[in-house]
Amino acid sequence: MNIYMHLMSEMSRNRVLRHVPRSSSGPWRCILSIGLLLVVSCASAPSKAPSAVSQDQSAAASTGSSEQATADNTTAPAGKRKKSALSSKLAKSFEDAVTRADTAWQDGDADTAIYLYVQALSFRPRDFNTLCKLGSIEQKRDNLELAARAFELAAGVNPNDARVSARLGLIYLAQAEDDNAGPWLRRSIEAGSNDWRVYDGLGVIESRHGDNAAAVQHLQQAVALAPGNQMPLLHRGQALFGNGDYTGAESALRAAMNGGNIPEALTLLGQIQAKRRAYSEAVESLLKALDPPAAYDMVAKLAMANGDNAAALRYFEQAAALSPVYFADAHQDAAIARERLGASR
């Protein structure tokens, strides 16, 4: 039986719920929902950490045949029979559950840690630190739905904790849920967060939704908090580009690549160089990030947008010669560039 399903059964059988006051029934329902989600999660995907069940089964398999025979033929009343190993894991107090859970987590046994932290919540359903520990474990295991559920409960206990709001915002951002991520990231900033990822994440969201002015401000703060990190510099360059500040964008992108080339930065840098008609430099940048036909095709299209039809024709012809994939489209675009070039003479 799944250890989480066993936990829910044992907690009910041993009346662990007696520790929960009536006034906390709302939070407890949420905690139960976490437990049930854990049941589903663990039933569908085996954990990397060794589970208590597998260890107990291995121990049982190594027991001598005489001991097994004695156990099978016992006539002791059911109430006096030896409890299972999992039953014995039920905690006697909040402190007992947390101490044992912390030890299990430090030993790398995430399943047992969760098993015991959920028990701890049966004694104190609104314990902030325990909810955060559950969220951290599930986030590390890439169970983002469960992590978000735990952190939301923690945020309900302490709405002004900048770290929890940051965790929630970044989890939702990782799931591309911008509408959920934005409010949590803003709440974290309002609570005094100094985590560069919070400002960076909010800037990325604002840039995606066209609010480049606000994005640039938040991304500048992210750069100030993490001056040696490439990502906020890259994202700031993208926001400046979206805001039409090509000089500032180029400067940010070059700074981002001080620690090594980034394909996204090189691609955007090539576009900026082509926009200011530095076509040879643009090709050089784009060739480090794209296949040659794609690089020449991009420069050709930007040259055409600039009205530089002779340059556009030259690069379209190079793209067509390099790959059959681009042959048809590049020849069509080259014909348009040739026509425009002839009309301008």
CORWO-V819831 format. One record per pair of residues at least 12 apart in sequence whose C-alpha atoms are under 10 Angstrom apart, sorted by the first residue. I is the first residue (numbers start at 1). J is the second residue. D is the distance in Angstrom with one decimal. If there is no record, write none. Layout:
# CORWO-V819831
I | J | D
I | J | D
This chain:
# CORWO-V819831
1 | 43 | 9.3
1 | 53 | 8.1
2 | 38 | 9.8
2 | 39 | 7.0
2 | 40 | 9.4
2 | 42 | 7.5
2 | 43 | 6.7
2 | 51 | 9.6
2 | 53 | 7.8
3 | 38 | 9.7
3 | 39 | 8.0
3 | 42 | 8.7
3 | 43 | 9.4
3 | 51 | 8.1
3 | 52 | 7.6
3 | 53 | 6.6
3 | 54 | 9.8
3 | 86 | 7.8
3 | 111 | 8.1
3 | 112 | 8.4
3 | 115 | 7.5
4 | 35 | 6.8
4 | 36 | 7.8
4 | 37 | 9.4
4 | 38 | 6.7
4 | 39 | 5.3
4 | 40 | 9.1
4 | 41 | 9.8
4 | 42 | 8.0
4 | 43 | 9.1
4 | 111 | 8.5
4 | 112 | 9.2
4 | 114 | 8.7
4 | 115 | 6.5
4 | 116 | 10.0
4 | 118 | 9.4
5 | 35 | 8.1
5 | 36 | 7.7
5 | 38 | 8.6
5 | 39 | 5.8
5 | 40 | 9.1
5 | 42 | 9.7
5 | 43 | 9.3
5 | 115 | 9.9
6 | 39 | 9.3
6 | 53 | 10.0
6 | 86 | 7.8
6 | 87 | 8.4
6 | 115 | 9.6
7 | 35 | 8.7
7 | 39 | 9.6
7 | 86 | 8.0
7 | 87 | 8.1
7 | 89 | 9.2
7 | 90 | 8.0
7 | 115 | 6.9
7 | 116 | 9.0
7 | 118 | 8.8
7 | 119 | 8.2
8 | 32 | 8.3
8 | 35 | 7.4
8 | 36 | 8.3
8 | 39 | 9.2
8 | 115 | 9.5
8 | 118 | 9.4
8 | 119 | 9.2
9 | 87 | 9.8
10 | 86 | 8.7
10 | 87 | 6.6
10 | 88 | 9.9
10 | 89 | 9.8
10 | 90 | 7.8
11 | 87 | 9.1
11 | 90 | 7.6
11 | 91 | 9.7
11 | 119 | 7.9
11 | 122 | 8.6
14 | 87 | 9.3
14 | 90 | 8.8
16 | 90 | 8.9
16 | 91 | 9.3
16 | 92 | 9.2
16 | 93 | 10.0
16 | 119 | 8.3
16 | 122 | 6.7
16 | 123 | 8.0
17 | 119 | 9.8
17 | 122 | 6.4
17 | 123 | 8.0
18 | 122 | 8.7
18 | 123 | 8.7
19 | 93 | 9.5
19 | 94 | 9.9
19 | 121 | 9.7
19 | 122 | 6.6
19 | 123 | 5.3
19 | 124 | 8.0
19 | 125 | 9.5
20 | 121 | 8.9
20 | 122 | 6.3
20 | 123 | 6.1
20 | 124 | 7.3
20 | 125 | 7.3
21 | 122 | 9.9
21 | 123 | 9.2
21 | 124 | 9.3
21 | 125 | 9.3
24 | 124 | 9.1
24 | 125 | 7.1
24 | 126 | 8.1
25 | 125 | 8.9
26 | 125 | 9.5
27 | 121 | 9.7
27 | 124 | 9.9
27 | 125 | 6.3
27 | 126 | 6.9
27 | 153 | 7.7
27 | 156 | 9.3
27 | 157 | 9.8
28 | 121 | 8.1
28 | 122 | 7.5
28 | 124 | 9.3
28 | 125 | 5.9
28 | 126 | 8.5
29 | 125 | 9.5
30 | 125 | 9.2
30 | 149 | 8.4
30 | 150 | 8.9
30 | 153 | 7.8
31 | 118 | 7.5
31 | 119 | 9.9
31 | 121 | 7.5
31 | 122 | 8.3
31 | 125 | 7.3
31 | 126 | 9.3
31 | 131 | 9.2
31 | 149 | 9.1
31 | 150 | 8.3
31 | 153 | 8.5
32 | 118 | 8.6
32 | 121 | 9.7
32 | 122 | 9.3
33 | 146 | 9.7
33 | 149 | 9.1
34 | 118 | 8.6
34 | 134 | 9.6
34 | 145 | 9.8
34 | 146 | 6.8
34 | 147 | 9.4
34 | 149 | 7.2
34 | 150 | 7.5
35 | 114 | 9.2
35 | 115 | 8.8
35 | 118 | 7.2
35 | 119 | 9.9
35 | 146 | 9.5
37 | 145 | 9.1
37 | 146 | 7.2
37 | 149 | 9.9
38 | 111 | 9.7
38 | 114 | 9.0
38 | 115 | 9.5
38 | 138 | 9.6
38 | 143 | 9.5
38 | 146 | 7.6
41 | 143 | 8.3
41 | 146 | 9.0
42 | 111 | 8.9
47 | 109 | 9.6
47 | 110 | 8.4
47 | 111 | 7.6
47 | 141 | 8.7
48 | 108 | 9.6
48 | 109 | 9.0
48 | 110 | 8.9
48 | 111 | 9.3
48 | 141 | 9.0
49 | 107 | 9.7
49 | 108 | 6.6
49 | 109 | 5.4
49 | 110 | 6.3
49 | 111 | 7.0
49 | 112 | 9.3
50 | 108 | 8.4
50 | 109 | 6.3
50 | 110 | 8.3
50 | 111 | 7.8
50 | 112 | 9.0
51 | 109 | 7.0
51 | 110 | 8.2
51 | 111 | 5.9
51 | 112 | 6.8
52 | 85 | 8.7
52 | 86 | 7.7
52 | 89 | 9.9
52 | 109 | 8.3
52 | 111 | 7.5
52 | 112 | 6.4
52 | 115 | 9.7
53 | 85 | 8.6
53 | 86 | 7.6
53 | 111 | 9.7
53 | 112 | 9.4
55 | 85 | 10.0
56 | 84 | 9.1
56 | 85 | 6.9
56 | 86 | 8.3
57 | 85 | 9.8
86 | 112 | 10.0
86 | 115 | 10.0
89 | 112 | 9.3
89 | 115 | 9.0
89 | 116 | 8.0
89 | 119 | 9.7
90 | 115 | 9.1
90 | 116 | 7.7
90 | 119 | 7.3
90 | 120 | 9.7
91 | 116 | 7.3
91 | 117 | 9.7
91 | 119 | 6.8
91 | 120 | 7.6
91 | 122 | 9.9
91 | 123 | 9.7
92 | 119 | 9.4
92 | 120 | 9.4
92 | 123 | 9.5
93 | 119 | 8.8
93 | 120 | 7.4
93 | 122 | 9.4
93 | 123 | 7.0
93 | 124 | 9.7
94 | 116 | 9.5
94 | 117 | 8.9
94 | 119 | 7.7
94 | 120 | 4.8
94 | 121 | 7.6
94 | 122 | 8.1
94 | 123 | 5.6
94 | 124 | 7.0
94 | 127 | 9.9
95 | 120 | 7.6
95 | 123 | 9.4
96 | 116 | 9.0
96 | 119 | 9.7
96 | 120 | 8.1
97 | 113 | 9.0
97 | 115 | 9.1
97 | 116 | 5.3
97 | 117 | 6.4
97 | 118 | 8.6
97 | 119 | 6.4
97 | 120 | 5.2
97 | 121 | 8.9
97 | 122 | 9.8
97 | 123 | 9.3
98 | 113 | 8.6
98 | 116 | 6.8
98 | 117 | 6.1
98 | 118 | 9.4
98 | 119 | 8.6
98 | 120 | 6.1
98 | 121 | 9.3
98 | 129 | 9.9
98 | 130 | 7.7
99 | 113 | 9.7
99 | 116 | 9.0
99 | 117 | 9.4
99 | 120 | 9.6
100 | 112 | 8.9
100 | 113 | 7.5
100 | 116 | 7.0
100 | 117 | 8.8
101 | 113 | 4.3
101 | 114 | 7.1
101 | 115 | 7.8
101 | 116 | 5.2
101 | 117 | 5.9
101 | 118 | 9.4
101 | 119 | 9.4
101 | 120 | 8.8
101 | 130 | 9.7
101 | 133 | 9.7
102 | 114 | 9.6
102 | 116 | 8.9
102 | 117 | 8.5
102 | 130 | 9.8
102 | 133 | 9.0
104 | 116 | 8.8
105 | 133 | 9.5
105 | 137 | 8.4
110 | 134 | 9.6
110 | 137 | 7.0
110 | 138 | 8.9
110 | 140 | 9.9
110 | 141 | 8.8
111 | 137 | 9.4
113 | 133 | 9.3
113 | 134 | 8.5
113 | 137 | 8.7
114 | 130 | 9.8
114 | 133 | 8.7
114 | 134 | 6.5
114 | 135 | 9.8
114 | 137 | 7.9
114 | 138 | 8.9
115 | 134 | 9.9
117 | 130 | 6.4
117 | 131 | 8.1
117 | 133 | 8.0
117 | 134 | 7.0
118 | 130 | 8.4
118 | 131 | 8.7
118 | 134 | 8.2
125 | 153 | 9.6
125 | 157 | 10.0
126 | 153 | 7.8
126 | 154 | 7.5
126 | 156 | 8.7
126 | 157 | 6.4
126 | 158 | 9.7
127 | 153 | 9.5
127 | 154 | 7.8
127 | 157 | 7.8
127 | 158 | 9.9
128 | 150 | 9.7
128 | 151 | 9.1
128 | 153 | 8.2
128 | 154 | 5.3
128 | 155 | 8.2
128 | 156 | 9.0
128 | 157 | 6.3
128 | 158 | 7.3
128 | 164 | 10.0
129 | 154 | 7.8
130 | 150 | 9.2
130 | 154 | 8.6
131 | 147 | 9.4
131 | 149 | 9.3
131 | 150 | 5.5
131 | 151 | 6.6
131 | 152 | 8.9
131 | 153 | 6.9
131 | 154 | 5.6
131 | 155 | 9.3
131 | 157 | 9.5
132 | 147 | 8.7
132 | 150 | 6.7
132 | 151 | 6.0
132 | 152 | 9.3
132 | 153 | 8.7
132 | 154 | 6.3
132 | 155 | 9.2
132 | 163 | 9.8
132 | 164 | 7.7
132 | 167 | 9.8
133 | 147 | 9.4
133 | 150 | 8.6
133 | 151 | 9.0
133 | 154 | 9.8
134 | 146 | 8.6
134 | 147 | 7.1
134 | 148 | 9.9
134 | 149 | 9.5
134 | 150 | 6.3
134 | 151 | 8.2
134 | 154 | 9.9
135 | 147 | 4.1
135 | 148 | 6.8
135 | 149 | 7.6
135 | 150 | 5.0
135 | 151 | 5.6
135 | 152 | 9.1
135 | 153 | 9.5
135 | 154 | 8.9
135 | 164 | 9.4
135 | 167 | 9.0
135 | 168 | 9.6
136 | 148 | 9.5
136 | 150 | 8.7
136 | 151 | 8.5
136 | 167 | 9.0
138 | 150 | 8.7
139 | 151 | 9.9
139 | 167 | 9.2
139 | 171 | 8.1
142 | 171 | 9.8
144 | 168 | 9.5
144 | 171 | 6.6
144 | 172 | 8.4
144 | 174 | 8.9
144 | 175 | 8.3
145 | 171 | 8.7
145 | 172 | 9.2
145 | 175 | 9.4
147 | 167 | 9.0
147 | 168 | 8.4
147 | 171 | 8.1
148 | 164 | 9.8
148 | 167 | 8.2
148 | 168 | 6.0
148 | 169 | 9.2
148 | 170 | 9.9
148 | 171 | 6.9
148 | 172 | 8.0
149 | 168 | 9.1
150 | 164 | 9.9
150 | 168 | 9.6
151 | 163 | 9.9
151 | 164 | 6.2
151 | 165 | 8.0
151 | 166 | 9.9
151 | 167 | 7.5
151 | 168 | 6.5
151 | 171 | 9.9
152 | 164 | 8.1
152 | 165 | 8.4
152 | 167 | 9.6
152 | 168 | 7.3
155 | 168 | 9.0
155 | 184 | 10.0
159 | 187 | 8.8
159 | 188 | 9.5
159 | 191 | 9.1
160 | 187 | 8.0
160 | 188 | 7.9
160 | 190 | 8.6
160 | 191 | 5.8
160 | 192 | 9.1
161 | 187 | 9.0
161 | 188 | 7.3
161 | 190 | 10.0
161 | 191 | 6.7
161 | 192 | 8.9
161 | 193 | 8.9
162 | 184 | 9.2
162 | 185 | 8.8
162 | 186 | 9.7
162 | 187 | 7.3
162 | 188 | 4.3
162 | 189 | 7.0
162 | 190 | 8.0
162 | 191 | 5.2
162 | 192 | 6.4
162 | 193 | 5.4
162 | 194 | 8.8
162 | 195 | 9.1
162 | 198 | 9.8
163 | 185 | 9.8
163 | 188 | 6.9
163 | 189 | 9.7
163 | 191 | 8.9
163 | 192 | 9.4
163 | 193 | 7.1
163 | 194 | 9.4
163 | 195 | 8.4
163 | 198 | 9.6
164 | 184 | 8.8
164 | 185 | 9.8
164 | 187 | 9.8
164 | 188 | 7.8
165 | 181 | 9.3
165 | 183 | 8.9
165 | 184 | 5.2
165 | 185 | 6.4
165 | 186 | 8.5
165 | 187 | 6.4
165 | 188 | 5.0
165 | 189 | 8.8
165 | 191 | 8.7
165 | 193 | 9.2
165 | 198 | 9.3
166 | 181 | 9.0
166 | 184 | 6.5
166 | 185 | 5.6
166 | 186 | 8.7
166 | 187 | 8.1
166 | 188 | 5.4
166 | 189 | 8.3
166 | 191 | 9.9
166 | 193 | 7.9
166 | 195 | 8.1
166 | 197 | 8.3
166 | 198 | 6.1
166 | 199 | 9.7
166 | 201 | 9.6
167 | 181 | 9.6
167 | 184 | 8.5
167 | 185 | 8.5
167 | 188 | 9.0
167 | 197 | 9.8
167 | 198 | 8.8
168 | 180 | 8.7
168 | 181 | 7.0
168 | 182 | 9.8
168 | 183 | 9.7
168 | 184 | 6.3
168 | 185 | 7.8
168 | 188 | 9.4
169 | 181 | 4.1
169 | 182 | 6.5
169 | 183 | 7.5
169 | 184 | 4.8
169 | 185 | 5.0
169 | 186 | 8.5
169 | 187 | 9.0
169 | 188 | 8.4
169 | 197 | 9.8
169 | 198 | 7.6
169 | 201 | 8.1
169 | 202 | 8.7
170 | 182 | 9.1
170 | 184 | 8.5
170 | 185 | 7.5
170 | 197 | 7.8
170 | 198 | 7.2
170 | 200 | 10.0
170 | 201 | 7.0
170 | 202 | 9.2
171 | 184 | 10.0
172 | 184 | 8.9
172 | 185 | 9.8
173 | 185 | 9.4
173 | 201 | 7.2
173 | 202 | 8.9
173 | 204 | 9.4
173 | 205 | 8.3
174 | 201 | 9.5
176 | 205 | 9.4
177 | 205 | 9.7
178 | 201 | 9.6
178 | 202 | 9.0
178 | 204 | 9.6
178 | 205 | 6.3
178 | 206 | 9.2
178 | 208 | 9.3
178 | 209 | 9.4
179 | 205 | 8.9
181 | 198 | 9.9
181 | 201 | 8.5
181 | 202 | 8.1
181 | 205 | 8.4
182 | 198 | 9.6
182 | 201 | 8.3
182 | 202 | 6.2
182 | 203 | 9.5
182 | 204 | 9.9
182 | 205 | 7.1
182 | 206 | 8.6
183 | 202 | 9.1
184 | 198 | 9.3
184 | 202 | 9.5
185 | 197 | 9.4
185 | 198 | 5.8
185 | 199 | 7.6
185 | 200 | 9.7
185 | 201 | 7.6
185 | 202 | 6.3
185 | 203 | 10.0
186 | 198 | 8.2
186 | 199 | 8.6
186 | 202 | 7.4
189 | 202 | 9.6
194 | 221 | 9.3
194 | 222 | 8.8
194 | 225 | 7.2
194 | 226 | 10.0
195 | 221 | 9.8
195 | 222 | 7.9
195 | 225 | 7.3
195 | 226 | 8.7
196 | 218 | 9.3
196 | 219 | 8.6
196 | 220 | 9.8
196 | 221 | 7.4
196 | 222 | 4.5
196 | 223 | 7.3
196 | 224 | 8.1
196 | 225 | 5.4
196 | 226 | 6.2
196 | 227 | 9.6
196 | 229 | 9.5
196 | 232 | 8.2
197 | 219 | 9.5
197 | 222 | 6.9
197 | 223 | 9.8
197 | 225 | 9.1
197 | 226 | 8.9
197 | 231 | 9.4
197 | 232 | 8.3
198 | 218 | 8.9
198 | 219 | 9.5
198 | 221 | 9.8
198 | 222 | 7.8
199 | 215 | 8.8
199 | 217 | 8.9
199 | 218 | 5.2
199 | 219 | 6.0
199 | 220 | 8.5
199 | 221 | 6.6
199 | 222 | 5.2
199 | 223 | 9.0
199 | 225 | 9.1
199 | 232 | 8.8
200 | 215 | 8.5
200 | 216 | 9.6
200 | 217 | 9.9
200 | 218 | 6.6
200 | 219 | 5.3
200 | 220 | 8.5
200 | 221 | 8.1
200 | 222 | 5.4
200 | 223 | 8.2
200 | 225 | 10.0
200 | 226 | 10.0
200 | 231 | 8.1
200 | 232 | 5.8
200 | 233 | 9.3
200 | 235 | 7.5
200 | 236 | 8.6
201 | 215 | 9.4
201 | 218 | 8.8
201 | 219 | 8.4
201 | 222 | 9.0
201 | 232 | 8.9
201 | 235 | 9.3
202 | 214 | 9.2
202 | 215 | 7.2
202 | 218 | 7.0
202 | 219 | 8.1
202 | 222 | 9.8
203 | 215 | 4.0
203 | 216 | 6.8
203 | 217 | 7.7
203 | 218 | 5.3
203 | 219 | 5.4
203 | 220 | 9.0
203 | 221 | 9.6
203 | 222 | 8.7
203 | 232 | 8.9
203 | 235 | 7.7
203 | 236 | 8.0
203 | 239 | 8.1
204 | 216 | 9.3
204 | 218 | 9.0
204 | 219 | 8.0
204 | 232 | 9.1
204 | 235 | 6.6
204 | 236 | 8.5
204 | 238 | 9.0
204 | 239 | 8.0
206 | 218 | 9.1
206 | 239 | 8.8
207 | 219 | 9.8
207 | 235 | 8.6
207 | 236 | 9.1
207 | 238 | 8.0
207 | 239 | 5.7
207 | 240 | 9.2
207 | 242 | 7.6
207 | 243 | 9.1
208 | 238 | 9.9
208 | 239 | 8.8
208 | 242 | 9.4
210 | 239 | 8.9
210 | 242 | 7.8
210 | 243 | 8.7
211 | 239 | 8.7
211 | 242 | 9.1
211 | 243 | 8.7
212 | 236 | 9.4
212 | 238 | 9.1
212 | 239 | 5.4
212 | 240 | 7.1
212 | 241 | 8.9
212 | 242 | 6.4
212 | 243 | 5.6
212 | 244 | 9.4
213 | 239 | 7.9
213 | 240 | 8.2
213 | 242 | 9.2
213 | 243 | 6.9
214 | 239 | 9.2
215 | 235 | 8.9
215 | 236 | 7.6
215 | 238 | 9.7
215 | 239 | 6.3
215 | 240 | 8.7
215 | 242 | 9.9
215 | 243 | 9.6
216 | 235 | 8.7
216 | 236 | 5.9
216 | 237 | 8.6
216 | 238 | 9.1
216 | 239 | 5.9
216 | 240 | 6.6
216 | 242 | 9.8
216 | 243 | 8.7
217 | 236 | 8.8
217 | 239 | 9.7
218 | 232 | 9.5
218 | 236 | 8.7
219 | 231 | 9.7
219 | 232 | 6.0
219 | 233 | 7.6
219 | 234 | 9.4
219 | 235 | 7.0
219 | 236 | 5.4
219 | 237 | 9.2
219 | 239 | 8.4
219 | 240 | 10.0
220 | 232 | 7.8
220 | 233 | 8.1
220 | 235 | 9.6
220 | 236 | 6.9
221 | 236 | 10.0
222 | 235 | 9.8
222 | 236 | 9.0
223 | 235 | 9.7
223 | 236 | 8.3
227 | 255 | 9.9
227 | 256 | 9.8
228 | 255 | 9.4
228 | 256 | 8.6
228 | 258 | 9.2
228 | 259 | 8.3
229 | 255 | 9.8
229 | 256 | 7.6
229 | 257 | 10.0
229 | 258 | 9.9
229 | 259 | 8.5
230 | 252 | 9.6
230 | 253 | 8.9
230 | 254 | 10.0
230 | 255 | 7.9
230 | 256 | 4.6
230 | 257 | 7.0
230 | 258 | 8.2
230 | 259 | 7.1
230 | 260 | 8.8
230 | 261 | 9.9
230 | 262 | 8.8
230 | 265 | 9.9
231 | 253 | 9.9
231 | 256 | 7.2
231 | 257 | 9.8
231 | 262 | 9.6
231 | 265 | 10.0
232 | 252 | 9.3
232 | 256 | 8.1
233 | 249 | 9.3
233 | 251 | 9.4
233 | 252 | 5.6
233 | 253 | 6.5
233 | 254 | 8.8
233 | 255 | 6.9
233 | 256 | 5.1
233 | 257 | 8.9
233 | 265 | 9.6
234 | 249 | 8.8
234 | 250 | 9.9
234 | 252 | 6.7
234 | 253 | 5.6
234 | 254 | 8.8
234 | 255 | 8.4
234 | 256 | 5.6
234 | 257 | 8.4
234 | 262 | 8.6
234 | 264 | 8.1
234 | 265 | 6.4
234 | 268 | 9.6
235 | 249 | 9.5
235 | 252 | 8.7
235 | 253 | 8.6
235 | 256 | 9.2
235 | 264 | 9.8
235 | 265 | 9.1
236 | 248 | 9.1
236 | 249 | 7.3
236 | 252 | 6.7
236 | 253 | 8.2
236 | 256 | 9.4
237 | 249 | 4.2
237 | 250 | 6.8
237 | 251 | 7.6
237 | 252 | 5.0
237 | 253 | 5.4
237 | 254 | 9.0
237 | 255 | 9.4
237 | 256 | 8.6
237 | 265 | 8.1
237 | 268 | 8.6
237 | 269 | 9.2
238 | 250 | 9.3
238 | 252 | 8.7
238 | 253 | 8.2
238 | 264 | 9.4
238 | 265 | 8.4
238 | 268 | 7.7
238 | 269 | 9.7
240 | 252 | 8.6
240 | 253 | 10.0
241 | 268 | 8.4
241 | 269 | 9.6
241 | 271 | 9.8
241 | 272 | 8.1
245 | 272 | 9.9
246 | 269 | 9.2
246 | 271 | 9.7
246 | 272 | 6.3
246 | 273 | 9.0
246 | 275 | 8.8
246 | 276 | 8.9
247 | 272 | 8.4
247 | 273 | 9.8
247 | 276 | 9.8
249 | 265 | 9.8
249 | 268 | 8.9
249 | 269 | 8.2
249 | 272 | 8.3
250 | 265 | 9.1
250 | 266 | 9.9
250 | 268 | 8.4
250 | 269 | 6.1
250 | 270 | 9.4
250 | 271 | 9.9
250 | 272 | 7.1
250 | 273 | 8.5
251 | 269 | 9.4
252 | 265 | 9.3
252 | 269 | 9.8
253 | 265 | 5.7
253 | 266 | 7.9
253 | 268 | 8.1
253 | 269 | 6.9
254 | 266 | 8.8
254 | 269 | 8.2
261 | 288 | 8.5
261 | 289 | 8.9
262 | 288 | 9.3
262 | 289 | 8.0
263 | 285 | 9.4
263 | 286 | 8.6
263 | 287 | 9.9
263 | 288 | 7.4
263 | 289 | 4.8
263 | 290 | 8.0
264 | 286 | 9.8
264 | 289 | 7.6
264 | 290 | 9.9
265 | 285 | 9.3
265 | 286 | 9.7
265 | 289 | 8.8
266 | 282 | 9.1
266 | 284 | 9.4
266 | 285 | 5.6
266 | 286 | 6.2
266 | 287 | 8.8
266 | 288 | 7.1
266 | 289 | 6.1
266 | 290 | 9.1
267 | 282 | 8.8
267 | 283 | 9.8
267 | 285 | 6.9
267 | 286 | 5.5
267 | 287 | 8.8
267 | 288 | 8.4
267 | 289 | 6.2
267 | 290 | 7.7
267 | 295 | 8.8
267 | 298 | 9.7
268 | 282 | 9.5
268 | 285 | 9.0
268 | 286 | 8.5
268 | 289 | 9.9
269 | 281 | 9.4
269 | 282 | 7.4
269 | 285 | 6.9
269 | 286 | 8.0
270 | 282 | 4.1
270 | 283 | 6.7
270 | 284 | 7.8
270 | 285 | 5.2
270 | 286 | 5.4
270 | 287 | 9.0
270 | 288 | 9.8
270 | 289 | 9.4
270 | 295 | 8.8
270 | 298 | 9.0
270 | 299 | 8.0
271 | 283 | 9.2
271 | 285 | 9.0
271 | 286 | 8.2
271 | 295 | 10.0
271 | 298 | 7.9
271 | 299 | 7.4
271 | 302 | 7.5
272 | 302 | 9.5
273 | 285 | 8.7
273 | 286 | 10.0
273 | 299 | 9.3
273 | 302 | 9.7
274 | 298 | 9.0
274 | 299 | 6.2
274 | 300 | 8.9
274 | 301 | 9.4
274 | 302 | 6.2
274 | 303 | 6.7
274 | 305 | 9.9
274 | 306 | 8.7
275 | 299 | 9.0
275 | 302 | 6.5
275 | 303 | 7.5
275 | 305 | 8.5
275 | 306 | 7.0
276 | 302 | 9.7
276 | 303 | 9.5
276 | 306 | 8.7
277 | 299 | 9.5
277 | 302 | 8.7
277 | 303 | 7.2
277 | 306 | 7.8
277 | 308 | 8.5
277 | 311 | 9.5
278 | 299 | 9.8
278 | 303 | 9.6
279 | 296 | 9.7
279 | 299 | 6.8
279 | 300 | 8.8
279 | 302 | 9.1
279 | 303 | 7.8
279 | 311 | 8.2
279 | 312 | 9.7
279 | 315 | 9.5
280 | 299 | 9.1
282 | 295 | 8.6
282 | 296 | 9.2
282 | 298 | 9.3
282 | 299 | 6.9
283 | 295 | 6.3
283 | 296 | 6.6
283 | 297 | 9.7
283 | 298 | 8.8
283 | 299 | 6.7
283 | 300 | 9.7
283 | 315 | 9.5
284 | 296 | 9.9
286 | 298 | 8.6
286 | 299 | 8.6
291 | 322 | 9.8
291 | 323 | 9.8
292 | 318 | 9.1
292 | 319 | 7.4
292 | 322 | 7.3
292 | 323 | 8.7
293 | 315 | 9.2
293 | 316 | 8.9
293 | 317 | 9.8
293 | 318 | 7.4
293 | 319 | 4.4
293 | 320 | 7.2
293 | 321 | 8.2
293 | 322 | 5.7
293 | 323 | 6.2
293 | 324 | 9.3
293 | 325 | 8.6
293 | 326 | 6.9
293 | 327 | 9.4
293 | 330 | 9.5
294 | 319 | 7.0
294 | 320 | 9.9
294 | 322 | 9.5
294 | 323 | 9.2
294 | 325 | 9.8
294 | 326 | 8.0
295 | 315 | 9.1
295 | 318 | 10.0
295 | 319 | 7.9
296 | 312 | 9.2
296 | 314 | 9.1
296 | 315 | 5.4
296 | 316 | 6.7
296 | 317 | 8.8
296 | 318 | 6.7
296 | 319 | 5.3
296 | 320 | 9.1
296 | 322 | 9.3
296 | 330 | 9.8
297 | 312 | 8.7
297 | 315 | 6.5
297 | 316 | 5.7
297 | 317 | 8.8
297 | 318 | 8.1
297 | 319 | 5.5
297 | 320 | 8.4
297 | 326 | 8.1
297 | 329 | 9.5
297 | 330 | 7.2
297 | 333 | 9.4
298 | 312 | 9.6
298 | 315 | 8.7
298 | 316 | 8.9
298 | 319 | 9.2
299 | 311 | 8.8
299 | 312 | 7.4
299 | 315 | 6.9
299 | 316 | 8.5
299 | 319 | 9.8
300 | 312 | 4.2
300 | 313 | 7.0
300 | 314 | 7.6
300 | 315 | 5.0
300 | 316 | 5.6
300 | 317 | 9.0
300 | 318 | 9.3
300 | 319 | 8.6
300 | 330 | 9.1
300 | 333 | 8.8
300 | 334 | 8.9
300 | 337 | 9.3
301 | 313 | 9.4
301 | 315 | 8.7
301 | 316 | 8.1
301 | 330 | 9.7
301 | 333 | 8.3
301 | 334 | 9.8
301 | 337 | 9.5
303 | 315 | 8.8
303 | 337 | 9.7
304 | 316 | 9.9
304 | 333 | 9.2
304 | 334 | 9.8
304 | 336 | 9.3
304 | 337 | 7.0
304 | 340 | 9.3
307 | 337 | 9.1
307 | 340 | 8.8
307 | 341 | 9.1
307 | 344 | 10.0
308 | 337 | 8.7
308 | 340 | 9.5
308 | 341 | 8.4
309 | 334 | 9.0
309 | 336 | 8.8
309 | 337 | 5.2
309 | 338 | 7.1
309 | 339 | 8.9
309 | 340 | 6.6
309 | 341 | 5.5
309 | 342 | 9.3
309 | 344 | 9.2
310 | 334 | 9.7
310 | 337 | 7.3
310 | 338 | 7.6
310 | 340 | 9.1
310 | 341 | 6.5
310 | 342 | 9.7
311 | 337 | 8.9
311 | 341 | 9.9
312 | 333 | 8.7
312 | 334 | 7.4
312 | 336 | 9.7
312 | 337 | 6.4
312 | 338 | 8.8
312 | 341 | 9.6
313 | 330 | 9.2
313 | 331 | 9.2
313 | 333 | 7.9
313 | 334 | 5.1
313 | 335 | 7.9
313 | 336 | 8.5
313 | 337 | 5.5
313 | 338 | 6.4
313 | 339 | 9.9
313 | 340 | 9.9
313 | 341 | 8.7
314 | 334 | 8.1
314 | 337 | 9.3
314 | 338 | 9.7
315 | 330 | 9.0
315 | 334 | 8.5
316 | 329 | 9.0
316 | 330 | 5.3
316 | 331 | 7.0
316 | 332 | 9.0
316 | 333 | 6.9
316 | 334 | 5.5
316 | 335 | 9.3
316 | 337 | 8.7
317 | 330 | 6.8
317 | 331 | 7.0
317 | 333 | 9.2
317 | 334 | 6.6
317 | 335 | 9.8
318 | 330 | 8.8
318 | 331 | 10.0
319 | 331 | 8.9
319 | 334 | 9.9
320 | 332 | 9.8
320 | 333 | 9.9
320 | 334 | 9.0
